Amino acid sequence: MSNTALPLVLLAEQFARLPGIGMKTAQRLAYYVMTMSDEEARKFAEAIINAHDKVTYCSVCENFTENELCPICDDDRRNHGIVCVVESPKDIAAFERTNEYNGVYHVLHGLLSPIDGISPEDIRIKELLARIQKGGIEEVIMATNPTVEGEATAMYISKLIKPFGTKVTRLAFGLPVGGMLEYADSVTLYRALQNRNEM
C-alpha cells in the first residue's frame, strides 16, 4: 500500500490488528469502508465507540453486558449451582445455541500462557474462586478448549477448586460427528477412547 493515501494505510493497519485478519483482508476492509457513504461510515464508527462505552463486565460471571448482571445471571430459571468456565464470551454463545445447558457461566477472558506472559493474575480466576467461596455452587465444568493452554488452565483451576469440596468436571472431547478415523490426530483418538460410553 506504499502508493496509497496515509489515512487509508492507517485504517488498514487498525483492521490488521484484529484477530484472524491478515494484511490483505485488512486492505480489502479499508477499501470497502471508503465505498461507504458518510452516514454509513459514521454509523459504523459510532457502533464501535458505543459498544466500547456501554458494554461492561457482569458483576457475577464476567460476561459482557450493558447492566450490572448479564441476562443469564439475572435469570432465576437457570441452575446457579452449575458453573461452566469458558475462555471468552463467544464460547457462551456456542453453548447457548445447543439449548441443552441450563446452568450459568464464568468467563476467564483468556488462558494461562507463560510463553505469552499470561499468568493467573491476568485472567478472571480470583473472581471464580470468590464465587465458589460464597457457597451454593455444586459443580464447576471446565470448558476450555483442548489446547495446551486450555488443558493447563483447566488443570490449574481445578487444583485451586478442589479444597472447597466442589465437584470439578471437564468437557468430554473426542471424534466429531461425521469425522473420519483415519484423519483424526492421536490426541483426539485417545480422548475418544477415554470418554467412550456404554451402549
Buried (B, 14 or more C-beta within 10 A) or exposed (E): BEEEEEEBBEBBBEBBEEEEBEEEBBBBBBBEBEEEEEEEEEEEEEEEEEEEEEEEBBEBBBBBBEEEBBEBBEEEEBEBEBBBBBBBBEBBEEBEEEEEBEBBBBBBBBBBBEEEEBEEEBBBBEBBBEBBEEEEBEBBBBBBBBEEBBBBBBEBBBEBBEEBEBEBEBBEBBBEEEEEEEEBEEEBEEBBEEEEEEE
